[in-house]
């Protein structure tokens, strides 16, 4: 049973990865500034997440 579930999940993930690959290949080229914007957004999200993980007393400072 477990092997069947694992095989089904592996097949599902493989199909999903193939679909993503096809979608990326079919997508138009990215806007020139988009990667930099994506990086800035990622850094901001990490900063917010790090701040939320700090104790409440650290936010007061």
MIZA-730598 format. One line per 2 residues: number of its first residue (from 0); their letters; for each residue x, y, z of C-alpha. Coordinates in Angstrom, 3 decimals, always signed. Example, Ala and Ser with C-alpha at 12.3 -4.5 7.8 and 13.67 -1.06 7.14 Angstrom:
! residues 2
0) AS) +12.300 -4.500 +7.800; +13.670 -1.060 +7.140
//
This chain:
! residues 61
0) XX) +0.000 +0.000 +0.000; +2.736 +2.443 +0.989
2) XX) +4.750 +1.675 -2.160; +1.672 +2.294 -4.312
4) XX) +0.990 +5.628 -2.581; +4.635 +6.622 -2.968
6) XX) +4.641 +5.679 -6.657; +1.423 +7.617 -7.267
8) XX) +2.800 +10.701 -5.512; +6.068 +10.468 -7.439
10) XX) +4.160 +10.268 -10.723; +2.024 +13.244 -9.683
12) XX) +5.098 +15.343 -8.837; +6.796 +14.347 -12.091
14) XX) +3.748 +15.401 -14.099; +3.540 +18.688 -12.205
16) XX) +7.235 +19.404 -12.820; +6.784 +18.698 -16.529
18) XX) +3.804 +21.044 -16.663; +5.789 +23.801 -14.960
20) XX) +8.662 +23.273 -17.393; +6.332 +23.557 -20.385
22) XX) +4.707 +26.669 -18.954; +8.066 +28.348 -18.362
24) XX) +9.237 +27.536 -21.881; +6.019 +28.949 -23.359
26) XX) +6.063 +32.099 -21.221; +7.372 +35.323 -22.754
28) XX) +10.752 +36.639 -21.654; +10.717 +38.339 -18.280
30) XX) +10.704 +42.097 -17.898; +14.308 +43.342 -17.458
32) XX) +13.816 +44.694 -13.914; +11.669 +41.800 -12.679
34) XX) +14.441 +39.617 -11.172; +15.751 +42.546 -9.103
36) XX) +12.249 +43.372 -7.910; +11.661 +39.725 -7.011
38) XX) +14.908 +39.694 -5.017; +13.938 +42.844 -3.124
40) XX) +10.526 +41.383 -2.327; +12.131 +38.171 -1.098
42) XX) +14.541 +40.073 +1.126; +11.677 +42.144 +2.568
44) XX) +9.641 +39.020 +3.305; +12.619 +37.406 +5.043
46) XX) +13.159 +40.549 +7.125; +9.501 +40.571 +8.186
48) XX) +9.592 +36.856 +8.991; +12.749 +37.291 +11.051
50) XX) +11.176 +40.187 +12.936; +8.053 +38.133 +13.673
52) XX) +10.170 +35.318 +15.101; +11.768 +37.653 +17.655
54) XX) +10.281 +37.953 +21.157; +7.695 +40.722 +21.582
56) XX) +10.075 +42.717 +23.815; +12.539 +43.057 +20.925
58) XX) +9.887 +44.842 +18.823; +9.661 +47.680 +21.342
60) X) +13.287 +48.670 +20.755
//
